[in-house]
């Protein structure tokens, strides 16, 4: 029950942290995936 109490108390912080990490990883992933593709297209052209 102690774990449940901790989760209930810190749920907002955990949710915000999870969303922030997800957005950061998604943004970094898009940036990393798009950047090399643009360079490859320029090289092929």
Buried (B, 14 or more C-beta within 10 A) or exposed (E): EEEEEEEEEEEEEEEEEEEEEEEEEEEEEEEEEEEEEEEEEEEEE
